[in-house]
């Protein structure tokens, strides 16, 4: 796998759309051969072909692999590698007939029938056994072809896939999932007394414990447990599917989410996965990327695209990740049609993914969708077979990746020095009543936006990694909307600062612990000692303003005396020590932001959510972004490559490979820009353009470049 980077297209044989499969395949052999030859001729080295359970096993134990065999045989001949995409969400009718108690059940007790999708709950042991046999049969059949490269065992994992109801529903409340939940609770709590204490209940038997369906005034620890269980179940189900292939250790096994976790709330009733947990279950976890999807009101901004990429990169760690689906053509959902996709888009998205460590890219799809509510959308070519300029641009990109695979496969994004905490529990404050909503995401992405404007790479640090000591990789860590923190995470943050790290936090860190219980002092879990301040008074309001102190020094000096906006909370602070500096005050004069030494490090507490304010309206709340940039600069963090011109529109990422350095610079804007890149002093010259192989002069370590609209410059230095 390290010497091959699949760059290909979704192709399942003719114009059928996934997860449907063609029938009467022999009659289509020549047409498929022509398609594969065209795909190969465009420059692609692979296809992603799918098999769905309903088509392959229409009767129990009778597997029909004619379509898969024909397609993989033709791929063998064409010299294309194949990633097999397995769909178990499309279940054959005999499963429901044989196991009528296997339907998904909503929180309201409604049994959901399957219309090919969503299939049946795999917590039913016999359904799981049947699914496992099907996956193993696919693995055994696919491995007979030399074209097999890898298997993706789950496209866009959720508890329930590929159905949309007329009202919100939550899953799964069937007896089998409830039994599994009880087993999970036994493992977590050990005794019924411990469970009763946590949930404030009086169970006399484990069978009395059920997943909660609503919140109460007493405790929402049960809701937190249920949402955590759902994420753990998805991880364990993914691992079970991967193991079922029988291909572990021989071929790469993958899966991909519908969107990176940093963009999604874990409160979805369908169950949104935790990318970090899922990445541990397979060789390569990844994501779908649809920056011009019909569901989006406007095309993704540069920050939305790059934060998504850095989110999945952070979850994958050093091993890299796969783009399971990359948008290939114009989005369509019924009569809702998105902004057209251009050749520049497909090239830009490809290089943006590689700049974040992607190890496989599969464009979705070769043909547009031929049926369903996405009809005539998302195709790389036209439905009548006409090859588009988009297809030629994507193929040209694929050729370059193939030519430079030894270099690109060994390249790794340079680690960032600053991280923003990713903590699923932040979304759960308040249970399912009045919670923080989108503020959690806005705080993470708002901080990311401020750094992106300065071309400073940001990692997303998972709370589990923090607890394991992962903060020591960073100079600074930012806590956005840190209202609920596990006590172990607070202890890790304390150790991080004591050891010399810089901690920057928004309001009310560790207000609640991992049970949803309030801390007696805020900041909680002992963090008041780290920040040298505690909460005095809390107000809530749509408009929150801090006034920066006069006489600030260093990176903060330009902000002296200025007003900085916040969001949601105005938390007045009480300094607890003489060495605590007040950096800002609210309009009533109460301290709004403090900074204090602790051990060898420093901790800054901001009594509001400036990052969320900045993300909500970057123009109106510009001063909030400037504050975040100044705080990080004050921590000694500066970009490896500084960019003069087009802030927030042009970026440059460094990747390191043995004996080589790569720079991938991208103009995300719809307009051209002339910018000057100042390279690190250690690498002033010796660059060549990776695409054209022309020399790139960098006098005195500077490069002034004219970017066309939606343009990319890729440079390598030996």
N, C-alpha and C positions, 0 to 999 in steps of 0.2 A: 504493500500500500504506500510506502514512503517514496517509491519511485514512480508513482502514477497518480495524477490528479484528474478524476473524471470531470469533464466539462461536456455535458450532453443535454438531451431533450427528453421529455416525457413522451413516450410513444408505445402504445399498446397494441398496434396492428390496425392500420387504416384510420378512419376518422372517429372511432368510438371514443367516448370520454371516460376517464376514470371515475368510479371503479368498474364501470361496465366493461364487458369483454365481447369481442366479435364472435359471430357464429358463421358456420359454413366457411371455415378458415382456408380450406384447400383451394377454393375458388379465388381467394384473394392473395395467393402466394406471390404471384408476379408483381402485383401492386405493392405488396409489402417490401419485396426485394428492391423495387424502384425507390421507394421511400428511404430505405436504409442506405442505399447507395448515394442518394442525394444528401442525406444527413452526414454521411462520411465525407462526401465531396465538399460540403460546406466548411468542414474543419473540425467537427465534433468527434470525440473519441468514444462516446458511450451513449446509451439510451437508458431510460428508466421505464421498465415495463411492469405492468401490474397484473396481479391475480386476485380475484375476490372469491370468498368462500362460497357464495351462492352459485356462482357459475361453475366452479371447479368440482364441487361435491353436491350436485343437485339431488342425489339420493345417497343415503348414508353408506359410507364405505366405497362408493364408486367415484373415483377421481377421474376427471376429464381434463387432460393436459394438452390437448391438440393445439390450442392457441399458443400456449407457452412454448411447447416444443418447436412449433413452426417458427415462431419469432426468434427464439434463441439459436436455432439452426441457421437461419438467415443471418443473424448477427455474427455467428461463427464465421460464415462465408465472407461477410462484409468487413470483418476485422474490427468490429465494435464490441466493447465490453458492455455488460448488462448489470444494472442494479435492479433487483426484483423487489417491487413494492407489494407487500402483502396487506390485503384488506380483510379483516375478520368482522368488521362492523356490518358488512353486507352478508347476512346469514341466510342459508337455505331454509325453505319452508319446513322441511322435515324436523328441524331443531325445535321450532315452536310446537309442532304437532306431538313430538315425542316427549317434550318437557313443558307442559302448559303452565307450570309454576315458575318458569324462568324469565318471564317478562320483567322489564324494568318497572319500578314502582316509584311514583312521585311522593313528595312529602305529604300530599293530600290523600294518598292511598290509591291513586288512579293507576291502573295497570296499562302500560303502553304497548300496544300491538306493533309488530314490525311490518313495515312496507318495504321489504328488502333491507332497509335501514330503519331503526338503529340496531337491529338484531336483538340479542338476548344477553342477560347479565351473566358474565363469566364467573361470578362468585358461586353460581350453581355448579356443583362439582362435576356433573355429567356434561354440562355445556362446556366447561373448561377442558375436560378430557377430550371432547370431540374437537374443540378448537385446536388443542395441542396436536392431535393427530393430523389435522389438516395442515398446520404449519410445518410439521415434520415431513409430511408428504411433499410439500412444495420444496423444502430444502433438499430432500433426496432427489427430486426430479431435476431441479435447477443445477445441481452440482454435476450432472452428467454432461453439461455443456462447457466447453473451454471458455466461452464468452462470459461466464458468470464472474462478476467482480465482487458483489456484495448484496446484502439484503436489508431493506428497510422494513421493519416488522410492524410499525404503527405510524400512520400518517395523522398528524395533528391530534395527539392523544387527549381524550376527555372520557368521563364516565359514559356519557352518551354522545355519539357522533352522528353528524349528518342529518339531523332533523331540527326543525324550528317550530316551536309551538306558538299558539296565539297569545299566551300569557306566560309569565315566568314560572319555571318549574325547577325543582331540585331533586337530585338523584344520589344514590339509589336506596330505597327504603324497603326492598324486598327482604324476605326472611334470611336469605343467604348472605347478603351484605351486612345485615344486622348481626348475624352470628360472627362474621369476620371482624366487625367493629368491636364486639365484646371480647374476642380473643386479643385484639390490639389493646383494649383497655386493661385486660388482665396482665399483659406484658408490661404496660406502663405503670400501673398502680399496685399490682401484686395482690392486694386484698380488697374485699368489698368495703371494709372500714375506710381505707385510704380513698377509694372512689367516692364514697358517701361524703367524706370530709371535703373533697375537692368540688363536688357538684352540689353540695348541700342537699343531699337526698337521703332516703332511708330504705335502700334496697336490701332485701333479705336473700336475694338470689341473683346471680349474674344474668339470668334470663330476663330479669326485669329491666335491665339497662337497655335503653334504645337511643338511637340518634335523635337529637333535638330537632324540633320542627319550627320553633319560635323562641323568642327571648322572653325572659321574666325579669322581675325587678330584683331578684336575689343574687344570681350569679350567672355569668355566661361562659364559665369554664367549659361547660359541656359543648357549647358552640365552637369554642376554640379547639377542643379535642376533635370534634367531628371534621372541621376543616383541615386540621393537620392530618387526620387519618386519611381523608380523601387524597391528599397529595402523596402520602406514603403508599396508599393502595395503587395509585397510578404508577409510581416507581416500581413497586413489586410486580405489578401486572406486566410492565414493560420488560422487566428482567425475566419473567416467566416466558414471555413470547420469544425473547432472544434465545433463551436456553432451548426452547422447543424446536428451533431450526436444525439443531444438530450440527451447526456449522461454526460454532464458537471456536476461536483460535485458528480457523482455516480461512475464513472470509470476513471482511468487515461487516459488523452488524450495526445498524443505525436506526434512528427514529427522528422525527422532526415535529416541533410544535407549530401551531398556527400563527403564533407571534411570540417573541421573546417575553419571558416572565416579567421583566422590568416594565413592560407596557400594560400588563394585565393585573386585575384584582383577583386574589384567591377566593373571593366570595361568590364567584359564578356558580350557579346551581348545577351546571354541567361538569364543573371541576376543572380548574386551570392548574396545570402541572407546575412543579418547582423545577426549573431548568437544571439547577445544580444537582438535585437528587436524581433527575432523569439521566443526566450525563454519566452518573456512576453506574447505570444499569446496562449501558451499551458501549460499544467501541467508539462510536461517533454519534452524539446527539446534535441536533441542529434546529433549523427553523424554516418556515416559509417566509418569503419576502414579497410583498405586493405593494410597492410604494405608490402605485396609481390604481389601487383597487377601487371598484365601483362603490364600495361601502364607505370610502373616505370622502368627506365633503370636498376636500382639496387634495392635490398630490402631497405626499409626505414632505415636510420641511427637511433641510439638511440635518438638523438636530434630531428629528424623529428617526430618520434613517440611521444615522451614525450611533445614536444611543441604543437603538435596537441591536445593531451589530456588536457594539461593545458589551451589551448585556449578555448576548449568547456567547461571545468570546470569553467573557469572565467566567461564565458557568462551565465552559468546556475546559478551562485551564490550559496547560501546555499542550494537550494532545490534539487540539484543533477541533473543528466542527464542520458539519455539512450544511450547505444550502439545499434543503429538501425540495423546495419549490422556489424558483425565481421568476417573477412575472415576465412573460414573453410578449404579450400583446395587450390591446386595449381592454380595460375592465368592463364587464357588462353584468348587470343583475336585473333581469326583466327589462323594463324600459329605462332603467337608470344606467347611463353610460359615462364612463370616466374619461379623463383627459387622455388623449392618444399617447401611446408609447413610441418613442423615437429610437433610431439606431444609436444615438448618443446615450440614451438611457440604458440600454442593455449593456453597452460597454462600460459606462460609469458604474452601474450596480455590480458588475462582475469584479472590477478592480477594487471597489469599496469593500466587497466581501473578502477578497484576498488580502487587503490591507489589514484586516482583522483576523487573519489566520484561518480562513476557510480552506478546507481540503477537498471539497467536491461541490460542484454547482450543477444543478439540473433545472433547465428552463422549462417552465410550465406554460404551455405544452407545445408540441410540434404543430399539431392542427388546432384550430379553435374548437371550443366546445360545440358539439353537434346536437346536443339535446339539453333539456332542463332549463332552469331559469338563468343560467350563464350562457345560453346559446349564442354562438358566434363571438364569444369573448375569449381573451387570454391566449390566442394562438400566435406562434412565431411566424407561420406562413398563412396563406389564405385557405379557406375551406375547400376551394377547388384545386388546391395544390400549387398555386402561384407562389414562387419564392419571393419574399419581401426583402427590402433593404435591412430591416431589423434582423432577419435571419442571416444575411451576409455579414452584418456587423458582429453578431454573436459568434458566428463561425470564425471570423477573423480573430476575435479575442481568444477563442478556443485554440486556434493554431499557435498563437504566441505562448499560451500557457503550456501546450505540449512541447514546444521547442525549448522552453525554459524550465521544464519540470524539475530537473535536478536542483536548480537554484530555488525555485518557488516552494518546492516540497520541504526544503530544509529551513526556509525562512520563518522566523518567529517575530511577531510584533514586539517592539521594545516595551518592557514593563513600565507602567505608569508609576508615579511617585505619590499620587493622591488617589484615594478611594472614597466612594460614597456607599454607606451601608445599605444592603438589601435585606430587609427583615419582614417576612410575611406577617408577623404578628402586628405590625403597625396598622394594617388594614382592619384588624379585628377589634380594636378599641371600641367599646360600646356594643359589642355583639352584633346583632342584626337590627339594632334600633338606629340611633343617630351616631354614626361613625364618621371617621375622617374623610371618607369618600375619595375623591380624586386628589386630595391634598398630598397624600403620601407619594403618589406618582409625580405630581408636580414639583414636590420638593427635591426628589432625586433628579428629575430631568432638568429642573431649573438650575440646579448646581452644575449639572453636566453642561448645560447651555453656556453658562458663564465661562467654564473652562474651555469649551470648544471655540469660543470667540478668541481666546488667547492661544489656541493650538496646543493646549495642554491635555495629554491623554488622561482619561479617567477610567479606573476599574470599578466594577460593582463588587463589593465585598459581602459575601453571604454571611449571615449571622453565625452559621455553624463554623465557617472558616475563621471568623473573628474569635469565637470561643476556643478554637484549636490553636490560636496564636498567630493567625494570618496577618494581623495588623502590622506585625514587625517588618513586613515587606515595604511599608509605606512611610513616607515622611509625615503625611497628614491624613486624617480620616474625618469625613463630614457625616454628621447625623442629621438627616432630614426627617421631620415629623417623627421624632423618636419617643412617642408617647407610651409605648409598651416595649420593654426590654427584658429578656431573661436575666436573672441575677448573674448567671455565668458570663453573659455578654458584658454586663457592667463591670465585673471583675476583670475581664480581659481588657476593657478600655482603660481601667485604672492602671493595669500593668503596662499598657502601651504608653501612656503619658509618663508614668514614673520612669520608664526606660528611655525617654527622650522624644517621644512622639508628640505631634501637635493634634489636638482634638478640637474640632469646631462643631458646635451643636446648636440646633434650633431649640425652640421652647419646650419645656417640660420633659426632659429626658427621664425615662424610667418612672413616669407618673404611675404606670401600672406594671406589675410583674407578669411573668408568663402564665399566671392563673387568672389574670384580670383583676387582681386585688390592688387597691391603692397603696402607694408608699406613704409612710407617715411624714416624710419630708420630701420635698421636691427641689432639685433633682433627687431621684430615688436610688435605692440600692447602693448607697454610699458615694454616689457621684457628686453630692454636694461638697464633699471634702476635696474632690478633684478640681471642681470649678471654683471652689472658695466662695460660693454664693448659694443662696437658697431663695425659693419663691416667697415673696411677701404678699402679693396680691395679683389676681388674674382677672382680666377683662376680656371680653370678646367683642369684635366689631369688624365690619366690612373694611373700614379704613383704619390702618394702623401706621403710625409714623414715628420714627426714631430721629432724634437730633444728635448728630455725631459731636463728640467733645472737641473743644478747641485745643490746639497745641499737640495734636497727634503727630507722631513721627514715623519715619520709614515709609513703607508702602502705603500706610494709612493716611499719611500727611495730606494728600490732595482731597480727602474726604472731610477734613476738619471743618466743623461748623455747618455741614450740609445735612439736609433731611434725607432719610432713607426709608422707603416704604416696607411694610411687612404685610402679613396676612393672618386672619383668623383670631390669633391671640395677641394680647399685650400683657406680657408677664413681667410685673415689676419685681426687681431682684434686690436682695439684701446681701451686700458683701460681708463675708465672715472673717476676713483677715486683713491685716494692714497692707499686705502685698498684692491685693486685688485692685486692678485698675478698672475704672468705669469708662468704657469707650463711647457709650451713647446713653441718652436719657429719653424717656417719653415726654410728651408735651407737658405733663404735670410735674416734671422734674425727677420722677422716679428712675433709678438705674434700669436701663433697657438692655445693655450689653456689657459683659465683664470679661476680663482676661486675667488669668492667674498662673503663676508657676506652680508646678507640682512635680516633685522629683527632679528629673533632668529635662522634663518636657513642659508643655504649656497647654492650657485648656481655655477656650473661649465659649461663652454661653450667650446666645442671642435670644431674647425673650419674645420672639415672634417667628414667623416663617418667611424670611426674605426670599429664599429660593423658590417657594411656591408662588409668591407674588411676582417674581421675575418671569417665571414660566407662563403665568396667566396673561401677562401683557408686557413683553420685553421692551417695548418702546416707552410706554407710560411709566414703567417701574425700572427704568434703566439704572438708577442709583443702587438698587438692590443687587443687580449683577456686578456693578463696579465694586461694591463692598465685598462680595464673595471673591472676586479676583484679587482684591487687595489683601484679604486675609490669607489667601493661598500664597501670594507673592511674599507676604510677611513671614511665611513659614520657610522661605528659601526656595520655593519651587518656581522654576521658569521653564518655558518651552525649549525642547532640544532644537527645534527649528522655529525661529520667529518669522512672522509673515507681515510684511508691510503692505496693507491694502486689503480690501474686501473682508473685514472681520466677520466671522460666522458664515462665510460663503465659500472661502477657499481654505483647505486644510492640507497638511502634509504629515504623513505617518512614516516612521522609521521601522524597518524590519531588519533583523540581524540573521545572517546565515554564515556558516563556516567559510571564512575568507572573503566574505562579501557583505556589503551593506546596501539595502534597498530603500528608496524613498518613493512613496506613492502619493503624489499631490493631486488634489481633485478640486475643480471648480464646480460646486453644486448648483450654481446660479443659472438662470435662463438667459443671462447677459454675459458678454465677455468681460474679462478683468485682466488688468496688468498688475502684477504683484512682484515683490522682491522677497525671495527666501534667503534668510541668513542661516547657513548651515553650521553645525557644531565645529568648533575650532580644530577638532581632531580629524576632520574629513573635509578639507577645503576643496580638493580637486580630484581629477581622475574619474569623472562620471561619464556614463554613456546612456543614451535613451534605449530602454529595454525593447521598445516596440520597433523603432526604426534602426537601432544599432548605431546611430550617429553620436559623435562626441558632444558632450554638454559642457561648455566652458563655465567655470565658477570662479571668476577672479576674486581674490581675497575672501573666498568662502561665500560669495553672494551670487544669486541667480535671479535676474529679472526676466520674467516669462510672461508672454501674452497668451492667456488662456482663452480659447473660444468658449462659447456657451456650452455648459454641460461637458466639460473637457477634462482630460486626465493626462498627467505627465508621470511616467514611470522611469526612474533612473536607478542604475546599479553602479556600485564602485567596488573594485577588487582590491 
